[in-house]
């Protein structure tokens, strides 16, 4: 299955070849022979064989393209605007790939600083402090409380490091089981988590509204668009919301009213949906909401990373400072006693 960037490139290449007047089968054959498609050579060959056997592109491309692309192509084949649809899909997936890359770029530095900080503290506790323990024992006398605490902590970690590692592994296994058995419950827990929950909810809105808006703008009927969006999204909670919304829309309710009944989306997004429905520009409004949430997420991430960097630097400085102070206090006390 192609990722977002690869799907954008595939749609862009196919659109350009079809726009030049090339038949579909010949265009896909050319795409098959491009160097960047070697990893997916067998799937593209299968698509070519299926089209030769009389299958439509949307039916053959299921093995290679994301569900949303297949659904959009299916609607475009019925409407006769395949080239326009491919161009719109290329723009959409390029935008999605850029959003993901911005998210990763914003998180790389804080994660790197966090890992480096943990390694620095572990090196102090495991290697530096135990080497000074013998020196303090030879000095005799009572140690300051902070020094005793640091030495005991170092001794505890050095002796029972495997227990901490086992606890971490057990936590990871437990989270994996919860994700498999109760994905909805895990998602609810994530959404309730401060800051992380807000970022996750914004990501769900970007995915759901962006996909739905792109499908509607390509001529996909709203019921089919809701079904495709539900299948293509990776969130169990959002999938359930979209399925409930599809059933509500089938029973005659408006999209905004169906979304409002789920008590998940913010009031401003629902108000924008009502405006889009009343003006007949629902597809554009859905895309606008997704773009707005993407900008909001980017601003929030920038603020968070701006605060995290100095906070983590200060935290590591305090930890190292306490450890250094704990190691030097006995020496200061010894010098004071000699005087």
N, C-alpha and C positions, 0 to 999 in steps of 0.2 A: 504494500500500500504506500502510495506517495505521501510525503509530508507536505506541509503547507507551501513551502518554497518550491518544492518539486512540482506540486500540483499547479502552482501559478505559472511555472515555466512551461509545463506541458500544454496547458490551456492557451497560453500566449503563442507557442509555436504552432499549434493546430489552427488557431484563429488566423494567423498570418498566412499559412499555406492555403487554407480554404479561401481567404480573401483574394489570393492571387489567381483563383479559378481552378485550382487543382482538385481533382476528385478526392473524396474522403479516404478511400483505401490507399491511394498513392501517397497522400499526405501522412498517414500513420506509418506507412512503410519508410518514408524518409525520416520520421521521428525515431523509428526503431533503430536506424543506422547511426544516429548521433552518438558521439562518445559518452555524453553524460547519462545516457539511458542504458548502458551496458548492464547495470545491476538489475534492471527490470526487463531484460531482453525476452525472457520466456513468457512473461505476462503479456507483453506487447505482441509477441508472435501469436499467442492464443487469441488476443483481440482481433488480429488480422484474419485468422482462420474463421472465427465466429462471424465476422462481417461477410466473409466470402460465402459462408453457409446461409446468409440471409438474415442474421440477427442485426438489430439496430445498434448504434454506437452505445446508447445508454444501457442496453442489455449486456453487451460485451465488455464494457469498461468497469463493471462491478468489481472485477478481480484486481483492479489497479488504482482506481480513483476513489476519493472519499465519497461518502454517501450523499453529501450535499451536492457535489459536482454531478453525480449520476442523476439525481433528481432534477437538477436544473437542466441538464442536457435532455432528459426525457421530455420536460415541458417545452423546451426549445424545439425539439424535433416535431412535436405536435403543432407548434405555432409557426414553424418555418423560419426561425431567426437564430440558427445555431451559431453563426459567426458572432453576432452581437452578444449572445449569451456567453460564449467562450471569452470574449474580451472583458466582459463584466466579471466573470469568475477569476480571470487572471489578476485584475485590479483588486478584487476582494481578498484573495489569498496572499497577494503581495503585502497588502495592508495588515493582514493577520500575522504574517511572518515578521514584519517589522515591529509590531506590538510585542510579540513574544521575545524578539531579540532585545528590545528596550528593557523589558522586564528582567531578562537574564543579566543584562549589563548593569542594571541598577542594583542587583543583588550580589554580584560577584565580589565587589570590594568589601562590603560588610561581612559576608561569609568568610572571606579570606582573613580579615582582621580577627574574627571570632576564633577561627581555627588556630591562627598564630598565637593568639592570647592564651588559649587553652594549652597549647604545646609549651609555651614559656612557663606557665604556672606548674605544669607537670614536671618539667625539667628541674625546676627549683625544688619541688617536693620530693621527687624520686632520687635525684642525683646529688644536688648541692647540699641540702639540709642533712641527709644521713652522714655525709662526710664530716660535718661539724659536730655531730652528736658525741663522738669519742673525745673531741677536744673539750667539750663542756663537762664531760664526766671526769676527765683528768683535773679539771680546775677545781672540782669539789664545790661545796656550798649549795645554797638553794638558787634555783633559776627563777627569773621573773615569770609571772603567770603567762604572759603572751608568748614567751619563748617555750615554756612547757607545752602550751597548746599547739604551737606549730610543730614541735618535735613529735608530740603524740599523734598529730594528724599525719605527718610524714610517715611515721612508723606504721600506723594503721593502713595507709594506702599501699605502702611497700609490701606489707605482709598479705593483705587481702585484696590486691588489685583485681584478682580473678573474680572475686565476688561482685565488684562494681561492674566488671565486664559482663558477667552473667546477668546482672540486673538489666543492663542496657540491651542485651540480646533478648531477654524475656519480654521487655517492653516492646521491642521491634516486632517480635513474633505475635504478641497480643494485639498490637495495632493491625498487623497483617490479617489476623483471624477476624477481627472486628470489621475490617474493610470488606472481607469476603462474605461474612455472615449477615452483617447489618450495615451496609454502605450508607443507607439513609441516616441511621443513627450517628455514624461517624461524621457525616456531612453537617448534621445539626450541631454537633459538638464543635466542629471547626467554625461554623458560622457564628456561634455564640462566643468564640474566643475574641477578645478585644484586638482590634487592628487587623489581625490575620483574617478574622471573619468578614470584615468590611472589604478587604482586598479580594477575598474569595468570592463574595457575593457580586462584586463589580465584574469579576472575570466571568461569572455565569451570565450576567446580563449582557456583557459584550458578546459572548458566544451565542446566546439564545436570540437576542434581538438582531444582531448582525446577520446571522444565518437566515432568520425568518425574513428580514427585510430584503436580503439579496434574492431569496427565492421568489418572493412576491413581485419584485421588480422585474424578474425574468419571465413573468407570466404564469407562475405556478399557482394553482388554486389554493386558497387559504387552508383548507382542510388537509390537502396533500402536503403543503408547506409545513404545517404543524407536525404532521407525521414524520416527514423527513428530518426536521430539526430535532425531534425527540429521539430518533434513531441515531443521528450523527453526534449528539452531545455525549460527553463522557460522564456527566453528573447524574447520579441516580435521582436525586431530589428534583433537579430541573426536568429530567425526563418525565417524572410523574406529574409535575405541574403542566407540562406541555400536553401530556395525554389527557389529563382532566380538562384542560382548555379546549382541546379538539372536540371532546364529547360535548362540552358546553356550547361551543360554536355550532356544532351539528344540530343541537336542539334549538337554535335560533338566537342565542345570546351574542352580543358584540364581543370582540376580542378584548377590549379594555375592561368590560364588565367581568368577563371570565378570568382575566388576570387579577382583577381586584379581589375576586372571591378567594384567591389563593393566599392572600395576606403575606406576600413575599416581596413584591416590587414596591419601590418608594412611590410616594404620592405624586411627585413631580413627573416621573416617567409615565404614570397612568394618565395624568392630565395631558401630557404631550400625545399619548396614544388617542385620547378622545378627540383632540384637535385634528390629528391625522385622519381619523375615521370620518369626522364631519366635513373635512375639506377634500376627501377623496385621495389623499396622499399618504396612505398608511405605510406603504413600503418605504418612502423617503423618511417618514417620521421614525420608523423603527431603526433605520440606519443612522439617523441623527442621534437617537438615544444611545446607540452602541458607541458612536464616536464620542459623545459627551462623556460617557462612563469611562472610555479609554483615556481621555484627557484628564479626568478626575483622578483615575488610578495613577497616572504618571505623575501628577502633582503630589499626590499623597506619598507615593514611593520616594519622590525626591526629598520631601520634607522628612520622612522617616530616616532615610539614609543619611541626611545631613545631621540629624540629631544622634543617630546611632554611632557614627564615627568618633566624635569627641567623647561621648558617654563611655564607649568601650575603651578608648585610650585612657580616660580618667580611671575607669575601673581597674584596668591592668596595672596602672601606675600605683593605685592605692594598695593592691594586693602585693605587688613587688616591694612597695615601701614598708608595709607591715612586716613582711618576711625579713627584709634587711634590718629593720629596727629590732625585730626579735632576735636576730643573730648577733647584733652589736651590743645590745643591752648587757649581756653577761660580761663582755669584754670591758665595757665602761665601768661596770660595778667592780670588776677585778682591779682595774687601774685605780679607781677611787679608794679601794681597800688598801692598796699598797702605799698610797700617799698618806 
